[in-house]
Amino acid sequence: MSSSESAARSIRPAVVIGAGTLIGLGLLYLASLDAGLAVGHPPTISVNGLPYREARDLLLPAVGWTLQVDLDPPLAEAEARPELLVVLREERTGMTIEIQDQLVPDARGWTFQVPEALGVREGLLAVHARATFADGSVAEQRRRWRIRPFFGGPPIGERQIVHFDFTVDRDGDGRVEFEQDLVALGLVAPESPALLAEVAERIAQRALERVERAFDDRGDPNRTGHARDAVAVDFRLDGPTDLVRAAFTTRICVGGSDPDQPGSVGHVRFDRRNAHKQEDACEQGERAGLFPAELAVYAASPLFREALGGLRAADGGTPIGAEPDDAARLAARTGGTQDAGSRGDTRRAQIERAIDTLGDVLGTLMAHEAGHALGLVPPGRPPVGLFGGDAGEAWAHAAASDARGPSLMDPGRQLTFEQLAGEAPGGPLRFRAIDWAWLRDRVVLADERGRAPGEPGPSARALE
């Protein structure tokens, strides 16, 4: 055989393959034209406000979760909105449900919250979204998720309570530890016990308000289509008054320090899958809770110096109670009645600034620790975890799967004083969308048998 014949024979298969590929592409193109396939605005399907990459492995309950269909890129204002048909198909039974009129349009596309009346059952659920445009062209997308009902009720129950105890005296010296933390920070003079108690009460109330805002985001992060999508947890400064409520109460103490973890501003145990709804973080072997005096580790922060430095003797300031008119200044609260002498009083403004800043920082830390107590953030990817880290400081904190900036469940040591106070770019820290979905009972995680090899089970380790 000549070299030319050998070369010709080696070329023929390549030519055949190339011709076949071109013919196949041509047939696909003609089929797309026949189907009217639009390439300008293909639909994307997501659940609970999460992109498919993050949500594809989620286990969802049979009711309550939300389905979103968006057009990519979004329609311009002048463009006509296409007609959308969503078909849900149970893979196990083959039953299909068409959804059209119940879709709620929004700026990005459509939202549908799965109601109980829809009758979605356990198993794989296929979702097919088909958008038909005014010119007759069609764009479609298909996704699948696994449906699994809650066993024993949802993870976050309606009656659940988190009690932040600011009155703890764990060393038994007869003094409230949180009040002593304010003295240790240099903010309040110890010679004014009544004033000290009032400042402590106001900071605690401000911190609780920050916690409630953190767990009550009105921005609809999971795109339910409703103005408010609340977490079914009651956050309180007082404890339960009866045994029934006590059975659903987690107590987190505020004040003191942990001699085993000096410099820690706070830590509680991570309650995997929120399995223990009655827990007393104050009675654990190690000291768990929030330790406000340790916030002095942020003393070099510009915001710390600006907001608190004027009251700290260590920074050349004067603590609350060290000036004779401080009681009157404290009584003239922002938005309340104030006499002529208090108007324009820079000392009073300084006191208010310190209370508000410290309250917001402490409230952010309280929201973070309450998140751990409610089951955030399990290590691993869904359906085992919620993108929590699995080693070192990142263990059971928000991992880098969410690129939208710092979040409430990031490792505490990575957050600045400005971020904790909500005064960094981006404003107050928020939960990630997948954290919202868990807190609002819109996600079911696999049971312990579904853990990945080497993934840690329930742990006694404390978290910051």
Order of alpha helices (4+ residues) and beta strands (2+ residues): alpha-beta-alpha-beta-beta-beta-beta-beta-beta-beta-beta-beta-alpha-alpha-beta-alpha-beta-beta-beta-beta-alpha-alpha-alpha-alpha-alpha-beta
